[in-house]
Amino acid sequence: MRTFSKLKGLPVYCSSSADILGHVTNVCLSSKGFIFGLMMDGKGLFQRNRFVPLESIYAVGDNGVMVEERDKLLSLHEMKKQYTYNTYDDLCNKAVLTKEGEKLGLLEDVYFSEKMDTIEAYELTDGFFADIAEGKKVVKASGEPLSIGKDAIVIELY
């Protein structure tokens, strides 16, 4: 499993040319919490803020993300026409609730599988002092779609 905080900032390479295309800035999630791509800050004047669809990602390693072809990257304008999405930045520090209404904490990070399409677990915080005293909580995702609202995220526990 990998966390978004470890993925953020990694270089994105084109596997055919070995060129750095940019660096990961965010992860894009559907309204049900499925990952469908990454946002990156591209190199060059006309390559800024690109979207990397999940199907174009060849591999994710500790030192970078490999994409098969540069042509499969979309501008953010093109991506916004095709997808309705949330980003990790939209979700960070939102309250996480169970379907029964119990508040679990605030979202700090997400863990996802190597194939990157689903969230495997949530890292939650109750604040700085609680984290020092008790540590951060990691809650396993049930595999059921989550609900992302303006004020909170509702998940189902195992």
VENHU-V810423 format. One record per pair of residues at least 6 apart in sequence whose ideal C-beta (glycine too) atoms are under 6 Angstrom apart, sorted by the first residue. I is the first residue (numbers start at 1). GAP is how many residues later the second one is. D is the distance in Angstrom with one decimal. If there is no record, write none. Layout:
[[I & GAP & D] [I & GAP & D]]
//
This chain:
[[1 & 110 & 4.6] [1 & 119 & 5.3] [3 & 106 & 4.8] [3 & 108 & 5.4] [4 & 23 & 5.4] [4 & 84 & 5.1] [4 & 105 & 5.9] [4 & 106 & 5.3] [5 & 104 & 5.1] [7 & 17 & 5.6] [8 & 16 & 5.7] [9 & 14 & 5.6] [10 & 14 & 5.0] [10 & 54 & 5.3] [10 & 55 & 5.7] [11 & 9 & 4.9] [11 & 12 & 5.5] [11 & 53 & 4.6] [12 & 9 & 4.7] [12 & 10 & 5.2] [12 & 28 & 5.1] [12 & 53 & 4.7] [13 & 7 & 5.9] [13 & 51 & 5.2] [13 & 53 & 5.3] [14 & 7 & 5.6] [14 & 53 & 5.9] [14 & 56 & 5.1] [15 & 43 & 5.3] [15 & 51 & 4.7] [15 & 53 & 5.8] [21 & 21 & 6.0] [22 & 18 & 4.0] [22 & 19 & 5.2] [22 & 20 & 3.8] [22 & 21 & 5.5] [23 & 18 & 5.5] [24 & 14 & 5.4] [24 & 16 & 5.4] [25 & 14 & 5.0] [25 & 15 & 5.9] [25 & 16 & 5.0] [26 & 13 & 4.1] [26 & 61 & 4.5] [26 & 62 & 5.5] [26 & 63 & 5.8] [27 & 8 & 5.9] [27 & 11 & 5.7] [27 & 61 & 4.8] [28 & 8 & 5.8] [28 & 9 & 4.7] [28 & 57 & 4.6] [28 & 59 & 5.9] [29 & 6 & 5.7] [29 & 57 & 4.9] [30 & 6 & 5.9] [31 & 117 & 5.9] [32 & 113 & 3.6] [33 & 86 & 5.7] [33 & 112 & 5.9] [33 & 113 & 4.0] [35 & 81 & 5.4] [35 & 82 & 5.5] [36 & 18 & 5.2] [37 & 14 & 5.6] [37 & 15 & 5.5] [37 & 16 & 4.7] [37 & 17 & 5.1] [38 & 14 & 4.4] [39 & 12 & 5.9] [40 & 10 & 5.2] [40 & 12 & 5.8] [42 & 6 & 5.4] [42 & 8 & 4.5] [49 & 27 & 4.7] [50 & 23 & 4.6] [51 & 23 & 4.4] [51 & 25 & 5.9] [51 & 28 & 3.8] [52 & 15 & 5.9] [52 & 21 & 5.8] [56 & 11 & 5.1] [56 & 12 & 5.8] [56 & 16 & 3.8] [57 & 10 & 5.9] [58 & 8 & 4.3] [58 & 10 & 4.9] [59 & 7 & 4.5] [86 & 62 & 5.4] [91 & 16 & 5.5] [92 & 15 & 6.0] [93 & 13 & 5.1] [94 & 13 & 5.4] [94 & 58 & 5.9] [94 & 59 & 5.3] [95 & 8 & 5.8] [95 & 57 & 4.4] [96 & 8 & 4.7] [96 & 9 & 5.9] [96 & 11 & 5.4] [96 & 28 & 5.8] [96 & 57 & 5.1] [97 & 6 & 5.5] [97 & 55 & 5.3] [97 & 57 & 5.1] [98 & 59 & 5.7] [99 & 55 & 6.0] [99 & 57 & 5.4] [104 & 20 & 5.5] [105 & 19 & 3.3] [105 & 20 & 5.6] [105 & 21 & 5.0] [105 & 32 & 5.9] [106 & 19 & 5.2] [108 & 15 & 4.6] [108 & 17 & 4.5] [109 & 14 & 4.0] [110 & 9 & 5.1] [110 & 12 & 6.0] [111 & 9 & 4.8] [111 & 10 & 4.1] [112 & 7 & 5.4] [112 & 8 & 5.7] [113 & 7 & 5.5] [119 & 22 & 5.1] [120 & 21 & 5.7] [121 & 17 & 5.3] [121 & 19 & 5.0] [121 & 20 & 5.7] [122 & 17 & 4.9] [123 & 13 & 5.5] [123 & 15 & 5.4] [124 & 13 & 4.5] [125 & 6 & 5.5] [125 & 11 & 5.5] [140 & 18 & 5.7] [142 & 14 & 4.4] [142 & 16 & 5.2] [144 & 12 & 4.4] [146 & 7 & 5.8] [146 & 9 & 4.8] [147 & 7 & 4.2]]
//
